[in-house]
């Protein structure tokens, strides 16, 4: 292909680039004109919002340039801000409205500075940046701050939470509920004005695991505003048998380096298995390693308290020529839940012999 042909292709690609970005035109007329974006206000203080309030705001966008201002996108810097609408094109000397929503539930209490960036054909990108500040006030404090319910998976779990108003706006708790229904409000007490106690309970479930569900609160303030806020409740349904460590048995350099010494004792790492309740008795039937060379490790089951607590020792008798060894420790029990436990065993040998 000739040099002229290559040059023509490059110029054609550059001319189509603004269209690929979603903006019609390059922003420059043949006479050298350009659009100029300007907000009627910038660095705007949106005032105080009670945590839970969702408000809509708007700002005027002007085009002070000599060609149409084309707006391809409006990108908020925070998940707390949602752009409702914006003009796609503003003629020279014209104006349009950018409308957006602020969700204070997604902003931490205190003062925050947010931005909405317009992607336009203005040759100065910063002209499309709109900034605002907002102060979010939390109406109450919970005790505990992090709400958790823990217990065996096949039993009911309960916890008590106290909520107390902390501002001059007041704190009248109208309603409390679990958003997803993973727990219930068993009892609701008014301790004094602006102070409440809730008793939460979570039902038994079929299998161990962790979940969470927002505690939704509907609050009315002294000036009649009603807000809805959510606070996470963590629910941990315990396995009847506690295993530690849960997933990985690690032999690092600290454990393997001493094996380089003459007559060094084996390096040993242990896995502990313990019944979480007296009636959750179990026994360890066997333990073995798979996926590693024969004789690389030794495995021994040690009863600490017969029927309720066991130790599985994994021994590394000597230093290896491999850089890494990775295998699976398989522990067989007679527990009614997850009788087979599988952990990864890793060993690192990073020193020259």
C-alpha positions as a LaTeX table, in Angstrom:
\begin{tabular}{lrrr}
\hline
Residue & $x$ (\AA) & $y$ (\AA) & $z$ (\AA) \\
\hline
Unk1 & 0.00 & 0.00 & 0.00 \\
Unk2 & 1.26 & 3.52 & $-0.80$ \\
Unk3 & 2.18 & 6.11 & 1.84 \\
Unk4 & $-0.77$ & 8.26 & 0.72 \\
Unk5 & $-3.16$ & 5.31 & 1.23 \\
Unk6 & $-1.91$ & 4.65 & 4.78 \\
Unk7 & $-2.21$ & 8.34 & 5.67 \\
Unk8 & $-5.80$ & 8.41 & 4.40 \\
Unk9 & $-6.77$ & 5.44 & 6.59 \\
Unk10 & $-5.25$ & 7.02 & 9.72 \\
Unk11 & $-7.06$ & 10.34 & 9.14 \\
Unk12 & $-10.35$ & 8.49 & 8.59 \\
Unk13 & $-9.94$ & 6.57 & 11.86 \\
Unk14 & $-9.26$ & 9.78 & 13.79 \\
Unk15 & $-12.36$ & 11.45 & 12.37 \\
Unk16 & $-14.58$ & 8.58 & 13.50 \\
Unk17 & $-13.13$ & 8.43 & 17.04 \\
Unk18 & $-15.60$ & 10.94 & 18.61 \\
Unk19 & $-18.51$ & 8.88 & 17.28 \\
Unk20 & $-17.04$ & 5.73 & 18.80 \\
Unk21 & $-16.93$ & 7.54 & 22.15 \\
Unk22 & $-20.65$ & 8.35 & 21.90 \\
Unk23 & $-20.21$ & 12.05 & 21.14 \\
Unk24 & $-21.36$ & 13.38 & 17.77 \\
Unk25 & $-18.80$ & 15.67 & 16.21 \\
Unk26 & $-15.39$ & 16.81 & 17.34 \\
Unk27 & $-16.65$ & 19.97 & 19.07 \\
Unk28 & $-14.96$ & 22.32 & 16.60 \\
Unk29 & $-16.64$ & 24.09 & 13.72 \\
Unk30 & $-14.70$ & 24.88 & 10.55 \\
Unk31 & $-14.29$ & 28.47 & 11.73 \\
Unk32 & $-12.48$ & 27.30 & 14.87 \\
Unk33 & $-15.46$ & 27.57 & 17.25 \\
Unk34 & $-16.00$ & 25.20 & 20.15 \\
Unk35 & $-18.59$ & 24.45 & 22.84 \\
Unk36 & $-17.95$ & 25.61 & 26.43 \\
Unk37 & $-19.73$ & 23.86 & 29.29 \\
Unk38 & $-20.46$ & 25.88 & 32.42 \\
Unk39 & $-22.51$ & 25.06 & 35.49 \\
Unk40 & $-24.69$ & 27.79 & 37.00 \\
Unk41 & $-23.25$ & 26.71 & 40.35 \\
Unk42 & $-20.34$ & 24.52 & 41.30 \\
Unk43 & $-18.88$ & 23.37 & 44.63 \\
Unk44 & $-22.45$ & 23.49 & 45.92 \\
Unk45 & $-23.22$ & 22.72 & 49.57 \\
Unk46 & $-26.30$ & 20.50 & 49.51 \\
Unk47 & $-26.74$ & 20.94 & 53.25 \\
Unk48 & $-27.54$ & 18.41 & 55.96 \\
Unk49 & $-29.27$ & 15.13 & 55.22 \\
Unk50 & $-30.51$ & 12.72 & 57.84 \\
Unk51 & $-29.12$ & 9.27 & 57.16 \\
Unk52 & $-31.90$ & 7.50 & 55.31 \\
Unk53 & $-33.10$ & 10.50 & 53.31 \\
Unk54 & $-33.18$ & 10.31 & 49.52 \\
Unk55 & $-33.43$ & 13.70 & 47.80 \\
Unk56 & $-33.46$ & 14.95 & 44.21 \\
Unk57 & $-31.40$ & 17.96 & 43.18 \\
Unk58 & $-30.75$ & 19.80 & 39.90 \\
Unk59 & $-28.23$ & 22.20 & 38.40 \\
Unk60 & $-28.30$ & 24.31 & 35.24 \\
Unk61 & $-25.72$ & 23.62 & 32.50 \\
Unk62 & $-24.87$ & 26.46 & 30.10 \\
Unk63 & $-23.17$ & 26.31 & 26.73 \\
Unk64 & $-21.09$ & 29.49 & 26.44 \\
Unk65 & $-19.48$ & 28.32 & 23.20 \\
Unk66 & $-20.25$ & 28.89 & 19.54 \\
Unk67 & $-21.18$ & 25.33 & 18.51 \\
Unk68 & $-23.60$ & 22.81 & 20.09 \\
Unk69 & $-22.49$ & 21.14 & 23.35 \\
Unk70 & $-23.03$ & 17.39 & 23.02 \\
Unk71 & $-23.17$ & 15.36 & 26.25 \\
Unk72 & $-22.44$ & 11.65 & 25.86 \\
Unk73 & $-22.55$ & 10.52 & 29.51 \\
Unk74 & $-22.94$ & 11.75 & 33.07 \\
Unk75 & $-20.79$ & 9.71 & 35.48 \\
Unk76 & $-21.19$ & 10.04 & 39.29 \\
Unk77 & $-18.11$ & 9.43 & 41.43 \\
Unk78 & $-20.11$ & 7.68 & 44.15 \\
Unk79 & $-22.77$ & 4.98 & 44.33 \\
Unk80 & $-24.73$ & 7.40 & 46.52 \\
Unk81 & $-25.49$ & 9.55 & 43.47 \\
Unk82 & $-27.82$ & 8.57 & 40.62 \\
Unk83 & $-28.18$ & 10.73 & 37.53 \\
Unk84 & $-31.89$ & 11.06 & 36.75 \\
Unk85 & $-31.63$ & 13.00 & 33.47 \\
Unk86 & $-29.41$ & 15.37 & 31.49 \\
Unk87 & $-29.66$ & 17.17 & 28.13 \\
Unk88 & $-28.05$ & 15.36 & 25.22 \\
Unk89 & $-27.35$ & 18.59 & 23.33 \\
Unk90 & $-27.33$ & 22.30 & 24.20 \\
Unk91 & $-27.24$ & 24.94 & 21.51 \\
Unk92 & $-24.77$ & 27.87 & 21.71 \\
Unk93 & $-26.01$ & 30.31 & 24.36 \\
Unk94 & $-28.56$ & 27.76 & 25.59 \\
Unk95 & $-28.96$ & 25.83 & 28.82 \\
Unk96 & $-30.28$ & 22.55 & 30.18 \\
Unk97 & $-30.93$ & 20.78 & 33.49 \\
Unk98 & $-28.87$ & 18.04 & 35.08 \\
Unk99 & $-31.10$ & 16.22 & 37.58 \\
Unk100 & $-29.65$ & 13.79 & 40.11 \\
Unk101 & $-30.58$ & 11.90 & 43.26 \\
Unk102 & $-28.57$ & 11.71 & 46.50 \\
Unk103 & $-29.11$ & 8.61 & 48.64 \\
Unk104 & $-27.77$ & 9.37 & 52.12 \\
Unk105 & $-28.06$ & 5.70 & 53.11 \\
Unk106 & $-24.97$ & 5.08 & 50.97 \\
Unk107 & $-22.88$ & 7.85 & 52.57 \\
Unk108 & $-21.04$ & 7.50 & 55.86 \\
Unk109 & $-22.01$ & 10.02 & 58.54 \\
Unk110 & $-20.05$ & 13.25 & 58.27 \\
Unk111 & $-19.18$ & 15.58 & 55.43 \\
Unk112 & $-18.41$ & 14.25 & 51.98 \\
Unk113 & $-17.46$ & 15.79 & 48.63 \\
Unk114 & $-18.90$ & 14.16 & 45.51 \\
Unk115 & $-18.59$ & 14.73 & 41.76 \\
Unk116 & $-20.62$ & 14.22 & 38.61 \\
Unk117 & $-18.51$ & 14.25 & 35.44 \\
Unk118 & $-20.10$ & 15.08 & 32.10 \\
Unk119 & $-18.40$ & 13.49 & 29.10 \\
Unk120 & $-18.82$ & 16.12 & 26.38 \\
Unk121 & $-17.27$ & 17.49 & 23.20 \\
Unk122 & $-15.95$ & 20.51 & 25.14 \\
Unk123 & $-12.17$ & 20.60 & 24.44 \\
Unk124 & $-11.59$ & 21.35 & 28.16 \\
Unk125 & $-12.78$ & 18.19 & 30.00 \\
Unk126 & $-12.69$ & 19.86 & 33.44 \\
Unk127 & $-15.56$ & 22.14 & 32.39 \\
Unk128 & $-17.82$ & 19.10 & 32.71 \\
Unk129 & $-17.02$ & 18.45 & 36.39 \\
Unk130 & $-19.76$ & 19.34 & 38.88 \\
Unk131 & $-18.89$ & 19.10 & 42.60 \\
Unk132 & $-21.12$ & 19.19 & 45.64 \\
Unk133 & $-20.72$ & 18.58 & 49.36 \\
Unk134 & $-23.22$ & 17.04 & 51.73 \\
Unk135 & $-23.27$ & 16.43 & 55.47 \\
Unk136 & $-24.99$ & 13.24 & 56.63 \\
Unk137 & $-26.20$ & 12.92 & 60.21 \\
Unk138 & $-26.86$ & 9.53 & 61.83 \\
Unk139 & $-29.87$ & 9.74 & 64.12 \\
Unk140 & $-28.97$ & 6.93 & 66.51 \\
Unk141 & $-26.30$ & 4.64 & 67.90 \\
Unk142 & $-26.68$ & 0.88 & 68.33 \\
Unk143 & $-25.20$ & $-1.24$ & 71.10 \\
Unk144 & $-23.53$ & $-3.39$ & 69.94 \\
Unk145 & $-22.43$ & $-1.40$ & 66.88 \\
Unk146 & $-21.98$ & $-4.62$ & 64.89 \\
Unk147 & $-25.03$ & $-6.83$ & 65.37 \\
Unk148 & $-24.30$ & $-10.55$ & 65.27 \\
Unk149 & $-26.16$ & $-13.75$ & 66.09 \\
Unk150 & $-24.12$ & $-16.91$ & 66.50 \\
Unk151 & $-24.91$ & $-20.47$ & 67.50 \\
Unk152 & $-25.23$ & $-24.04$ & 66.30 \\
Unk153 & $-26.98$ & $-24.22$ & 62.94 \\
Unk154 & $-29.76$ & $-26.48$ & 64.21 \\
Unk155 & $-30.72$ & $-24.18$ & 67.10 \\
Unk156 & $-32.42$ & $-20.82$ & 67.50 \\
Unk157 & $-30.04$ & $-17.90$ & 67.92 \\
Unk158 & $-30.92$ & $-14.72$ & 69.84 \\
Unk159 & $-29.37$ & $-11.36$ & 70.60 \\
Unk160 & $-30.39$ & $-8.07$ & 72.22 \\
Unk161 & $-29.81$ & $-4.69$ & 70.60 \\
Unk162 & $-30.23$ & $-1.25$ & 72.14 \\
Unk163 & $-30.88$ & 1.79 & 69.96 \\
Unk164 & $-30.49$ & 5.32 & 71.31 \\
Unk165 & $-31.05$ & 8.66 & 69.62 \\
Unk166 & $-27.95$ & 10.87 & 69.53 \\
Unk167 & $-29.06$ & 14.15 & 67.90 \\
Unk168 & $-31.35$ & 17.09 & 68.56 \\
Unk169 & $-33.59$ & 15.91 & 65.71 \\
Unk170 & $-35.12$ & 13.24 & 67.95 \\
Unk171 & $-35.49$ & 9.51 & 67.46 \\
Unk172 & $-38.98$ & 8.02 & 67.39 \\
Unk173 & $-38.72$ & 4.41 & 66.21 \\
Unk174 & $-41.93$ & 3.66 & 64.33 \\
Unk175 & $-41.09$ & 0.20 & 62.99 \\
Unk176 & $-38.32$ & $-2.42$ & 62.93 \\
Unk177 & $-38.17$ & $-5.45$ & 60.63 \\
Unk178 & $-35.87$ & $-7.88$ & 58.84 \\
Unk179 & $-35.70$ & $-6.98$ & 55.15 \\
Unk180 & $-35.14$ & $-10.53$ & 53.88 \\
Unk181 & $-36.86$ & $-12.36$ & 56.73 \\
Unk182 & $-33.78$ & $-14.21$ & 57.93 \\
Unk183 & $-34.53$ & $-13.17$ & 61.51 \\
Unk184 & $-37.50$ & $-11.84$ & 63.46 \\
Unk185 & $-38.08$ & $-9.12$ & 66.07 \\
Unk186 & $-39.21$ & $-11.15$ & 69.07 \\
Unk187 & $-39.59$ & $-8.24$ & 71.51 \\
Unk188 & $-39.68$ & $-4.44$ & 71.22 \\
Unk189 & $-39.21$ & $-2.32$ & 74.36 \\
Unk190 & $-39.34$ & 1.45 & 74.86 \\
Unk191 & $-36.76$ & 2.09 & 77.58 \\
Unk192 & $-37.29$ & 5.86 & 77.61 \\
Unk193 & $-37.85$ & 8.62 & 75.11 \\
Unk194 & $-35.49$ & 8.06 & 72.20 \\
Unk195 & $-34.18$ & 4.75 & 73.56 \\
Unk196 & $-35.28$ & 1.24 & 72.56 \\
Unk197 & $-34.38$ & $-2.40$ & 73.08 \\
Unk198 & $-34.96$ & $-5.08$ & 70.47 \\
Unk199 & $-34.66$ & $-8.84$ & 70.90 \\
Unk200 & $-33.80$ & $-10.57$ & 67.62 \\
Unk201 & $-33.96$ & $-14.27$ & 66.88 \\
Unk202 & $-32.87$ & $-16.42$ & 63.94 \\
Unk203 & $-34.37$ & $-19.88$ & 63.38 \\
Unk204 & $-32.51$ & $-23.19$ & 63.03 \\
Unk205 & $-31.24$ & $-23.95$ & 59.52 \\
Unk206 & $-30.35$ & $-27.17$ & 57.74 \\
Unk207 & $-26.62$ & $-26.56$ & 57.31 \\
Unk208 & $-23.79$ & $-24.45$ & 58.76 \\
Unk209 & $-22.95$ & $-21.16$ & 57.07 \\
Unk210 & $-22.95$ & $-17.38$ & 57.29 \\
Unk211 & $-25.58$ & $-14.92$ & 56.11 \\
Unk212 & $-26.68$ & $-11.36$ & 56.74 \\
Unk213 & $-29.91$ & $-9.42$ & 56.54 \\
Unk214 & $-30.53$ & $-5.68$ & 57.04 \\
Unk215 & $-32.45$ & $-4.57$ & 60.12 \\
Unk216 & $-34.76$ & $-1.96$ & 58.59 \\
Unk217 & $-35.79$ & 0.90 & 60.85 \\
Unk218 & $-38.46$ & 3.51 & 60.12 \\
Unk219 & $-37.70$ & 6.63 & 62.16 \\
Unk220 & $-39.64$ & 9.84 & 62.66 \\
Unk221 & $-37.92$ & 13.03 & 63.81 \\
Unk222 & $-39.27$ & 15.93 & 65.84 \\
Unk223 & $-39.85$ & 18.01 & 62.73 \\
Unk224 & $-42.02$ & 15.27 & 61.17 \\
Unk225 & $-39.53$ & 13.81 & 58.71 \\
Unk226 & $-39.70$ & 10.06 & 58.23 \\
Unk227 & $-36.59$ & 8.17 & 57.14 \\
Unk228 & $-35.77$ & 4.51 & 56.58 \\
Unk229 & $-32.34$ & 3.17 & 57.43 \\
Unk230 & $-30.84$ & $-0.29$ & 57.33 \\
Unk231 & $-28.20$ & $-1.89$ & 59.54 \\
Unk232 & $-26.64$ & $-5.25$ & 58.78 \\
Unk233 & $-27.30$ & $-8.20$ & 61.10 \\
Unk234 & $-24.69$ & $-10.94$ & 60.71 \\
Unk235 & $-25.93$ & $-14.50$ & 61.31 \\
Unk236 & $-23.40$ & $-17.29$ & 61.81 \\
Unk237 & $-24.76$ & $-20.83$ & 61.96 \\
Unk238 & $-22.03$ & $-22.90$ & 63.51 \\
Unk239 & $-20.88$ & $-26.32$ & 62.44 \\
Unk240 & $-21.21$ & $-28.70$ & 65.44 \\
Unk241 & $-17.51$ & $-29.53$ & 64.95 \\
Unk242 & $-15.05$ & $-26.64$ & 65.01 \\
Unk243 & $-11.94$ & $-27.15$ & 62.86 \\
Unk244 & $-8.85$ & $-24.94$ & 63.18 \\
Unk245 & $-7.26$ & $-24.01$ & 60.89 \\
Unk246 & $-10.31$ & $-24.27$ & 58.66 \\
Unk247 & $-8.71$ & $-24.64$ & 55.22 \\
Unk248 & $-4.90$ & $-24.57$ & 54.99 \\
Unk249 & $-2.02$ & $-26.18$ & 56.88 \\
Unk250 & 1.06 & $-24.12$ & 56.04 \\
Unk251 & 4.76 & $-25.01$ & 56.38 \\
Unk252 & 6.66 & $-21.82$ & 55.56 \\
Unk253 & 10.39 & $-21.09$ & 55.68 \\
Unk254 & 10.17 & $-20.58$ & 59.43 \\
Unk255 & 9.09 & $-24.22$ & 59.82 \\
Unk256 & 11.20 & $-25.81$ & 57.08 \\
Unk257 & 14.55 & $-23.97$ & 57.43 \\
Unk258 & 15.42 & $-25.65$ & 60.78 \\
Unk259 & 15.27 & $-29.03$ & 58.99 \\
Unk260 & 18.55 & $-28.14$ & 57.26 \\
Unk261 & 20.39 & $-28.62$ & 60.56 \\
Unk262 & 21.93 & $-31.99$ & 61.37 \\
Unk263 & 19.67 & $-34.11$ & 63.58 \\
Unk264 & 16.82 & $-31.56$ & 63.55 \\
Unk265 & 13.43 & $-32.82$ & 64.85 \\
Unk266 & 10.52 & $-32.98$ & 62.40 \\
Unk267 & 8.48 & $-29.85$ & 61.69 \\
Unk268 & 4.93 & $-30.33$ & 62.97 \\
Unk269 & 1.69 & $-28.46$ & 62.26 \\
Unk270 & $-1.57$ & $-29.48$ & 63.92 \\
Unk271 & $-5.26$ & $-29.36$ & 63.08 \\
Unk272 & $-7.65$ & $-29.15$ & 66.04 \\
Unk273 & $-11.19$ & $-30.55$ & 65.93 \\
Unk274 & $-13.53$ & $-29.75$ & 68.81 \\
Unk275 & $-17.24$ & $-30.34$ & 69.54 \\
Unk276 & $-19.02$ & $-27.01$ & 70.06 \\
Unk277 & $-21.60$ & $-28.54$ & 72.44 \\
Unk278 & $-21.55$ & $-31.53$ & 74.85 \\
Unk279 & $-24.22$ & $-33.35$ & 72.82 \\
Unk280 & $-22.26$ & $-32.92$ & 69.58 \\
Unk281 & $-19.92$ & $-35.80$ & 70.32 \\
Unk282 & $-17.91$ & $-37.25$ & 67.44 \\
Unk283 & $-14.82$ & $-39.31$ & 66.75 \\
Unk284 & $-12.00$ & $-38.97$ & 64.23 \\
Unk285 & $-11.84$ & $-42.24$ & 62.35 \\
Unk286 & $-8.80$ & $-41.63$ & 60.13 \\
Unk287 & $-6.59$ & $-38.99$ & 58.52 \\
Unk288 & $-4.46$ & $-39.25$ & 55.39 \\
Unk289 & $-2.54$ & $-37.11$ & 52.90 \\
Unk290 & $-3.09$ & $-37.27$ & 49.16 \\
Unk291 & $-1.28$ & $-35.63$ & 46.27 \\
Unk292 & 2.24 & $-35.61$ & 47.76 \\
Unk293 & 5.17 & $-38.04$ & 47.40 \\
Unk294 & 5.05 & $-41.12$ & 49.63 \\
Unk295 & 6.88 & $-40.53$ & 52.89 \\
Unk296 & 7.04 & $-36.75$ & 52.49 \\
Unk297 & 4.73 & $-36.24$ & 55.49 \\
Unk298 & 3.54 & $-38.29$ & 58.44 \\
Unk299 & $-0.01$ & $-37.97$ & 59.81 \\
Unk300 & $-1.11$ & $-38.92$ & 63.32 \\
Unk301 & $-4.49$ & $-38.65$ & 65.09 \\
Unk302 & $-4.22$ & $-37.79$ & 68.80 \\
Unk303 & $-7.36$ & $-37.94$ & 71.03 \\
Unk304 & $-7.21$ & $-34.96$ & 73.41 \\
Unk305 & $-10.61$ & $-35.59$ & 75.02 \\
Unk306 & $-12.15$ & $-38.76$ & 73.69 \\
Unk307 & $-15.42$ & $-38.02$ & 71.93 \\
Unk308 & $-15.12$ & $-34.22$ & 71.86 \\
Unk309 & $-11.62$ & $-33.00$ & 71.00 \\
Unk310 & $-8.93$ & $-34.35$ & 68.68 \\
Unk311 & $-5.62$ & $-33.23$ & 67.23 \\
Unk312 & $-4.31$ & $-34.26$ & 63.82 \\
Unk313 & $-0.52$ & $-33.80$ & 63.62 \\
Unk314 & 1.08 & $-33.39$ & 60.20 \\
Unk315 & 4.87 & $-33.95$ & 60.43 \\
Unk316 & 7.55 & $-33.06$ & 57.90 \\
Unk317 & 10.56 & $-35.23$ & 58.84 \\
Unk318 & 13.19 & $-33.78$ & 56.47 \\
Unk319 & 13.99 & $-30.96$ & 54.07 \\
Unk320 & 12.93 & $-31.55$ & 50.47 \\
Unk321 & 14.54 & $-30.83$ & 47.11 \\
Unk322 & 11.23 & $-29.54$ & 45.73 \\
Unk323 & 10.54 & $-25.83$ & 46.02 \\
Unk324 & 6.90 & $-26.44$ & 46.95 \\
Unk325 & 4.74 & $-29.37$ & 47.99 \\
Unk326 & 0.94 & $-29.13$ & 47.90 \\
Unk327 & $-1.42$ & $-31.90$ & 48.96 \\
Unk328 & $-4.80$ & $-32.59$ & 50.57 \\
Unk329 & $-5.29$ & $-33.64$ & 54.17 \\
Unk330 & $-8.48$ & $-35.73$ & 54.38 \\
Unk331 & $-9.94$ & $-36.28$ & 57.85 \\
Unk332 & $-12.77$ & $-38.80$ & 58.23 \\
Unk333 & $-15.12$ & $-38.48$ & 61.24 \\
Unk334 & $-18.44$ & $-39.93$ & 62.34 \\
Unk335 & $-19.98$ & $-36.45$ & 62.76 \\
Unk336 & $-23.54$ & $-36.09$ & 61.47 \\
Unk337 & $-22.68$ & $-32.88$ & 59.58 \\
Unk338 & $-19.80$ & $-32.91$ & 57.08 \\
Unk339 & $-18.16$ & $-36.12$ & 58.24 \\
Unk340 & $-15.26$ & $-35.65$ & 55.78 \\
Unk341 & $-13.04$ & $-32.58$ & 56.19 \\
Unk342 & $-10.48$ & $-31.65$ & 53.52 \\
Unk343 & $-7.67$ & $-29.16$ & 54.11 \\
Unk344 & $-4.86$ & $-28.05$ & 51.82 \\
Unk345 & $-1.31$ & $-28.76$ & 53.03 \\
Unk346 & 1.45 & $-26.52$ & 51.65 \\
Unk347 & 5.17 & $-26.66$ & 52.30 \\
Unk348 & 7.82 & $-24.25$ & 51.00 \\
Unk349 & 11.53 & $-25.07$ & 50.71 \\
Unk350 & 13.32 & $-21.88$ & 49.75 \\
Unk351 & 16.89 & $-22.44$ & 50.94 \\
Unk352 & 19.80 & $-24.18$ & 49.20 \\
Unk353 & 21.03 & $-27.28$ & 50.96 \\
\hline
\end{tabular}
